[in-house]
Amino acid sequence: MNPALPLSVSPRIAPLFRLQYEAAQEAWVLLYPEGMVRLNTPAAEILRRCDGQRDVAAIIADLEQCFQQSGLSDDVQAFLGQAGERGWLV
C-alpha cells in the first residue's frame, strides 16, 4: 500500500512531466521524455489541481465542491501518494 500524502503538502507536477489535454487521445495525459501516461478522469482532475500553491486539503475541498461529493479524502490522498512514488509530483 502506498503512503498517503499529508494534508499540509502542496504538490506540483515534477519538472520532467507535463500535464496537457490531447485531443487525439480525447484525454488528459502526462507527458515525459520517454513517453506518455493516459490519465483517467479522476486522476486528471486531481493532477490538474497540483499547482504547488494548493495543499492537499485544499485540493480535496475543491474536488468535493466541484463534484458535489464528500468523503474523497482517502482516495485523493492515496492517489497522490502513488503519483508521488511514481515521480509525477514534487
SERO-4910 file (N, C-alpha, C, O; in steps of 0.05 Angstrom, whole numbers):
BEGIN
 pado doro    nc1    nc2    nc3   cac1   cac2   cac3    cc1    cc2    cc3    oc1    oc2    oc3
  Met    A     17    -24      0      0      0      0     18     25      0     37     26     14
  Asn    A     10     44    -16     26     69    -18     18     88      4     -5     89     12
  Pro    A     38    103     14     31    122     36     15    145     25     20    155      3
  Ala    A     -4    154     41    -20    178     33     -3    203     37     14    204     54
  Leu    A     -8    222     20      6    248     22     -7    264     45    -31    265     46
  Pro    A      9    276     62     -2    292     84    -19    316     73    -13    326     52
  Leu    A    -38    324     89    -57    345     81    -43    372     78    -52    389     63
  Ser    A    -20    376     91     -6    402     91     13    405     67     23    427     63
  Val    A     18    384     52     36    385     29     23    399      6     -1    394      1
  Ser    A     38    415     -9     28    429    -33     42    416    -58     62    427    -67
  Pro    A     30    395    -69     44    381    -91     42    397   -117     23    412   -122
  Arg    A     62    392   -134     61    402   -161     73    381   -180     87    363   -171
  Ile    A     67    384   -205     77    365   -225    108    367   -226    118    390   -227
  Ala    A    121    345   -226    151    345   -227    161    357   -253    147    355   -274
  Pro    A    184    369   -253    195    383   -276    197    366   -302    194    377   -324
  Leu    A    202    341   -300    205    324   -323    178    317   -336    178    305   -358
  Phe    A    156    324   -324    130    317   -334    114    342   -342    119    364   -332
  Arg    A     96    338   -361     78    360   -370     50    348   -372     45    329   -386
  Leu    A     32    361   -358      4    353   -359    -10    369   -381     -9    394   -380
  Gln    A    -23    356   -400    -38    370   -420    -60    353   -431    -60    329   -429
  Tyr    A    -80    367   -443   -102    353   -456    -94    346   -485    -84    364   -499
  Glu    A    -97    322   -493    -91    313   -520   -117    306   -535   -130    287   -528
  Ala    A   -124    323   -554   -149    319   -569   -148    292   -583   -169    278   -585
  Ala    A   -125    284   -594   -123    258   -608   -130    235   -589   -141    215   -598
  Gln    A   -123    237   -564   -128    216   -544   -156    220   -531   -166    202   -519
  Glu    A   -167    244   -535   -192    252   -521   -189    248   -491   -207    238   -478
  Ala    A   -165    255   -481   -160    251   -453   -137    269   -444   -121    279   -460
  Trp    A   -135    274   -418   -112    287   -406    -89    266   -405    -94    243   -400
  Val    A    -65    276   -410    -42    258   -410    -20    271   -394    -19    296   -390
  Leu    A     -2    255   -384     22    264   -371     45    257   -389     52    233   -392
  Leu    A     58    277   -401     80    272   -419    106    273   -404    110    288   -386
  Tyr    A    125    256   -413    152    256   -402    171    247   -424    162    237   -445
  Pro    A    197    251   -421    216    246   -443    213    218   -456    218    216   -480
  Glu    A    207    198   -441    206    171   -452    179    163   -461    176    141   -473
  Gly    A    158    179   -458    132    171   -466    109    188   -455    112    212   -451
  Met    A     87    174   -450     63    188   -442     46    169   -425     45    145   -430
  Val    A     32    180   -406     13    166   -389    -15    177   -395    -19    201   -391
  Arg    A    -33    161   -405    -61    170   -409    -75    168   -383    -76    146   -371
  Leu    A    -87    190   -374   -100    191   -348   -130    187   -349   -143    196   -368
  Asn    A   -141    173   -329   -170    171   -328   -180    198   -316   -164    214   -307
  Thr    A   -205    202   -317   -217    228   -309   -210    235   -280   -202    258   -275
  Pro    A   -214    217   -261   -207    225   -233   -178    233   -230   -172    252   -216
  Ala    A   -160    217   -242   -131    224   -239   -125    251   -251   -110    266   -240
  Ala    A   -137    256   -275   -132    282   -287   -143    305   -270   -129    326   -268
  Glu    A   -166    302   -259   -178    323   -242   -161    329   -218   -158    352   -210
  Ile    A   -149    308   -206   -132    312   -183   -106    326   -192    -98    346   -180
  Leu    A    -93    315   -212    -67    326   -221    -70    355   -231    -51    371   -228
  Arg    A    -92    362   -243    -96    389   -253    -96    410   -231    -90    433   -235
  Arg    A   -101    401   -206   -101    418   -183    -74    419   -169    -71    434   -150
  Cys    A    -55    403   -177    -29    402   -165    -11    423   -177      5    418   -194
  Asp    A    -15    448   -167     -1    471   -178     21    482   -159     34    502   -165
  Gly    A     26    468   -137     46    477   -118     36    500   -100     49    507    -81
  Gln    A     12    510   -105      0    532    -89    -20    521    -69    -22    530    -46
  Arg    A    -35    501    -78    -56    489    -60    -45    465    -46    -30    448    -57
  Asp    A    -51    463    -20    -43    439     -6    -64    417    -11    -84    422    -23
  Val    A    -57    393     -1    -75    370     -6   -103    375      5   -122    368     -8
  Ala    A   -105    388     28   -131    393     40   -148    411     21   -172    407     18
  Ala    A   -135    431      9   -149    450     -9   -157    435    -35   -178    440    -46
  Ile    A   -140    417    -44   -146    402    -68   -171    384    -63   -189    383    -80
  Ile    A   -171    371    -40   -194    354    -33   -219    371    -31   -240    364    -42
  Ala    A   -218    394    -17   -241    411    -14   -251    421    -41   -275    421    -46
  Asp    A   -233    428    -59   -241    437    -86   -255    415   -102   -275    419   -114
  Leu    A   -244    391   -101   -256    368   -115   -283    361   -103   -302    356   -118
  Glu    A   -286    362    -77   -312    356    -64   -333    376    -72   -356    370    -76
  Gln    A   -324    402    -73   -343    423    -81   -350    421   -111   -373    423   -118
  Cys    A   -330    417   -127   -334    416   -156   -353    393   -164   -370    397   -182
  Phe    A   -349    370   -152   -365    347   -159   -387    341   -140   -401    320   -142
  Gln    A   -392    359   -121   -413    357   -102   -414    329    -89   -435    316    -89
  Gln    A   -391    321    -79   -388    295    -67   -369    297    -43   -348    310    -45
  Ser    A   -377    285    -21   -360    285      3   -346    259      6   -352    239     -8
  Gly    A   -326    258     24   -312    234     30   -291    226     10   -285    202      8
  Leu    A   -280    245     -4   -259    238    -24   -231    238    -13   -212    230    -27
  Ser    A   -228    246     12   -201    249     23   -184    224     21   -161    226     11
  Asp    A   -193    201     29   -176    177     29   -167    170      0   -144    164     -4
  Asp    A   -186    172    -19   -179    165    -47   -160    185    -59   -141    177    -72
  Val    A   -164    211    -54   -146    231    -65   -119    228    -52    -99    230    -67
  Gln    A   -117    225    -26    -91    222    -13    -77    197    -23    -52    198    -27
  Ala    A    -91    175    -26    -78    151    -36    -68    155    -64    -45    146    -70
  Phe    A    -83    167    -82    -74    172   -109    -49    190   -109    -30    185   -123
  Leu    A    -50    212    -93    -27    230    -92     -2    216    -82     20    221    -91
  Gly    A     -6    197    -63     17    181    -53     28    164    -75     53    162    -78
  Gln    A     11    152    -91     20    135   -114     34    152   -135     55    145   -145
  Ala    A     22    175   -141     34    193   -161     62    203   -151     80    205   -167
  Gly    A     64    208   -126     90    216   -114    110    194   -117    134    199   -123
  Glu    A    102    170   -111    121    147   -113    130    142   -142    152    133   -147
  Arg    A    113    149   -161    119    146   -189    136    169   -200    145    169   -223
  Gly    A    141    189   -183    157    211   -190    143    233   -206    155    251   -217
  Trp    A    116    231   -207    100    251   -221     98    277   -206     94    298   -219
  Leu    A    102    277   -180     98    301   -163    123    307   -147    139    289   -141
  Val    A    126    332   -141    146    341   -122    133    358   -101    146    368    -82
***
